[in-house]
Amino acid sequence: MPPLHPGTKQPLKAEDLYPIFCEEVSRQEMNETDAWIEIPEEVREMYRNYRCTPLVRAYGLEKALGTPAHIYFKNESVSPVGSHKLNSAIAQAYYCKKEGVTNITTETGAGQWGAALSYAAKAFGLDLAVYMVKISYEQKPYRRSIMQTYGAQVIASPSMSTKAGRKILTETPNYTGSLGTAISEAIELAQSTPNCKYTLGSVLNHVTLHQTIIGQEAEKQMEMAGEYPDIVIGCFGGGSNFGGISFPFMRHNLSGERNTRFIAAEPASCPKLTRGVFQYDFGDEAGYTPLLPMFTLGHNFSPANIHAGGLRYHGAGVIVSQLLKDNLMEAMDINQLEAFDAAKIFAESEGIIPAPESSHAIAAAIREANKCKETGEKKVILFNLSGHGLIDMAAYDQYLSGDLTNYALTDEDIAENLAKIEKII
Ligand SMILES: *Cc1c(COP(=O)(O)O)cnc(C)c1O
């Protein structure tokens, strides 16, 4: 289903996106004809600093679980900024630079996207302003320092610097922010600043396209290992790392050659795929973005303050949403304690401390590996390790001291929020 213009509610054209995004990514977003889009040489040159990332057979984890399954993970935590986000940040900064853009804006929740874009902006000589969700700005000061070290300007959102921010602060002075609000602020700044474009680190098609480098490499690496995955797993915020590792494998399902299962692992406290509805909704709180046909909890959904900040988004990418609706993939919800239990087992057995986001994928992989233990099946499981958790040790501290809790979300909470968006289209 097509994205719709938020004003006219007519199907969106690439040109409709030009005032917000640079032209090349706008065209990529709406591209329905090209199966392959070449990676520019300047982008490849930057990729060479950290790619190809390792594909690792998790022998230690297999042994710790006592499973006959073969578990592999693609290690995106080795990028200079510690997550997969850099793959798209480099591409987006490059396209902006090439089109003569001088300033870019964005939002960040946990700070991973902001960190990646700060480095990419510096590499291509762009000035960057980042709206950072206020609660993260206060709770994750090191992420802010990382962005500032790369030379970015970081603003806590909601802020008084935009109409969207002022409106929310007037209504709710103590509001601790959300990704939706930060997106509204960043888009507003991009539209009111000359030669300035907005960028987004997840959800949209072009972001997921850039992330398919993960799955393309993994496909070649699995071939070198002489195996093919029965199950591919990614954690799920807006869908870019999940789509990035899944789509290159999924095309073989679509052509009938393979029958791989694909599992998106989302937090139980922000369960758009497992408990949301499929309908048109805005990507941001203020309603500036196009209307996207997606699984959503409602654009004004305010998720619990879990540590996996990168997974606290109300909606899901359009392609992933359609794939889920058509039963070409599955979704699993994981609560916070199960994610950290999985992180601890993974850290002890593989030596890498995973990001709280990635731990949802690990937890899903462990569930599947434990099923193999019961049935004796030697399934091949591949998951994406989207990032490391070395800047998330405050979260681990809470977990280790027993202070971490699960957040229950009742059906009434979900229904109440969804009722607010029923009549959008
Ligand atoms: C941002 C982030 C995610 C979630 O975003 P997706 O677009 O769903 O991939 C997952 N893991 C890490 C480490 C992140 O930084």
The ligand as a MOL file (V3000), in Angstrom:
LIG
                    3D

  0  0  0     0  0            999 V3000
M  V30 BEGIN CTAB
M  V30 COUNTS 15 15 0 0 0
M  V30 BEGIN ATOM
M  V30 1 C 18.6440 1.5640 16.7620 0
M  V30 2 C 19.0330 0.2250 17.1570 0
M  V30 3 C 18.1660 -0.8620 16.9710 0
M  V30 4 C 16.7690 -0.7270 16.4540 0
M  V30 5 O 16.5950 -0.1430 15.2050 0
M  V30 6 P 16.1540 -0.9540 13.9200 0
M  V30 7 O 15.9550 0.0490 12.8670 0
M  V30 8 O 14.9270 -1.7230 14.2460 0
M  V30 9 O 17.2870 -1.8480 13.6000 0
M  V30 10 C 18.6240 -2.1150 17.3080 0
M  V30 11 N 19.8440 -2.3050 17.8390 0
M  V30 12 C 20.7010 -1.2880 18.0400 0
M  V30 13 C 22.0470 -1.5720 18.6420 0
M  V30 14 C 20.3260 0.0060 17.6950 0
M  V30 15 O 21.1770 1.0140 17.8960 0
M  V30 END ATOM
M  V30 BEGIN BOND
M  V30 1 1 1 2
M  V30 2 1 2 3
M  V30 3 2 2 14
M  V30 4 1 3 4
M  V30 5 2 3 10
M  V30 6 1 4 5
M  V30 7 1 5 6
M  V30 8 2 6 7
M  V30 9 1 6 8
M  V30 10 1 6 9
M  V30 11 1 10 11
M  V30 12 2 11 12
M  V30 13 1 12 13
M  V30 14 1 12 14
M  V30 15 1 14 15
M  V30 END BOND
M  V30 END CTAB
M  END
